[in-house]
Amino acid sequence: MPEESFSQKIPKQQAIMAAVLIILLAAIYLSGVWKPVFEVSTEKVGVLIIGEPSPAFKTVLDDDASLINYTVKMASQLEPNPSQQLEEYKVVVLDQHAGETVFAHSVSRQVGEALENFVRTGGTLIVVMDSGIYRSGPNESIASDVVGWTASFGDVVPVECDTTISGQGSCQIPIFSTGRIKRVDLSHKIMEGIESAPSSALPSYTIKTFDVKEASDVIALIESDEGQTFPAILEKKKLLGKTIYFNYDPALTPGIWQNTLEYIRG
């Protein structure tokens, strides 16, 4: 029987190599080490909500049950070991904006420091409106010399509370207007596919917001029907983690909120 020529051997060698490669790739895939780029993760994100979400926001959170598992706790329930409790979560939402007392909008020094460290070590913190602007003490006392976020959270929150002519902080004075959420960052995932919320064909939102000072990257602005603008969504990235700030109730824009969850999941 005649020997195979060199040109005949090459296709056989290529076929063997291809078969070995396919087997290796299949083994890696089944091991869970590698997944194809087109496969979407179905893993739910663990989210801790500190405070009390509005009924509308709770409905939105329940609708996103396929994306997140969330737990609601008051800031006082994180004592005396807040850092240890935060380790259980990838995302923390500080949402106290619906609270009826000053204490309901406060965190203790320990909780503030734990949240700052949470961001610096890789967590994602979402702050809603005037949440966490006061420093709480024992027996529901409030520190009279702390207003704003810097004293409690360092520099991880992407907005600041300016002093107004009246002497109050801008984060203490709610503003009610009608308007729209307008996209500023054209490439950010949070506003992907959304230029304006609502669209120009629909009536404006009624929005409660604050005239806070921008201290980091602006993703979207609130544009009132009277021509005023306020920060709407901002983000500050640290080396490992990040903080996203919503200057309105996220329940107002469930599509933007879902984009935010997808962005956080990566």
HELIX and SHEET records of a PDB file:
HELIX    1   1 PHE A    6  SER A   31  1                                  26    
HELIX    2   2 PRO A   55  ASP A   63  1                                   9    
HELIX    3   3 ALA A   75  LEU A   78  5                                   4    
HELIX    4   4 PRO A   82  LEU A   86  1                                   5    
HELIX    5   5 PHE A  103  HIS A  105  5                                   3    
HELIX    6   6 ARG A  109  ARG A  120  1                                  12    
HELIX    7   7 PRO A  138  GLU A  140  5                                   3    
HELIX    8   8 THR A  150  PHE A  153  1                                   4    
HELIX    9   9 SER A  170  GLN A  172  5                                   3    
HELIX   10  10 LYS A  189  MET A  191  5                                   3    
HELIX   11  11 PRO A  250  LEU A  252  5                                   3    
HELIX   12  12 PRO A  254  ARG A  265  1                                  12    
SHEET    1   A 9 ILE A  68  LYS A  73  0                                        
SHEET    2   A 9 VAL A  45  GLY A  51  1                                        
SHEET    3   A 9 VAL A  91  ASP A  95  1                                        
SHEET    4   A 9 THR A 124  VAL A 128  1                                        
SHEET    5   A 9 LYS A 242  PHE A 246  1                                        
SHEET    6   A 9 THR A 229  LYS A 237 -1                                        
SHEET    7   A 9 ASP A 217  SER A 224 -1                                        
SHEET    8   A 9 ILE A 175  ARG A 183 -1                                        
SHEET    9   A 9 SER A 196  ALA A 197 -1                                        
SHEET    1   B 9 ILE A  68  LYS A  73  0                                        
SHEET    2   B 9 VAL A  45  GLY A  51  1                                        
SHEET    3   B 9 VAL A  91  ASP A  95  1                                        
SHEET    4   B 9 THR A 124  VAL A 128  1                                        
SHEET    5   B 9 LYS A 242  PHE A 246  1                                        
SHEET    6   B 9 THR A 229  LYS A 237 -1                                        
SHEET    7   B 9 ASP A 217  SER A 224 -1                                        
SHEET    8   B 9 ILE A 175  ARG A 183 -1                                        
SHEET    9   B 9 TYR A 205  THR A 209 -1                                        
SHEET    1   C 2 SER A 106  SER A 108  0                                        
SHEET    2   C 2 TYR A 134  SER A 136  1                                        
SHEET    1   D 2 VAL A 159  GLU A 160  0                                        
SHEET    2   D 2 LYS A 213  GLU A 214 -1                                        
END                                                                             
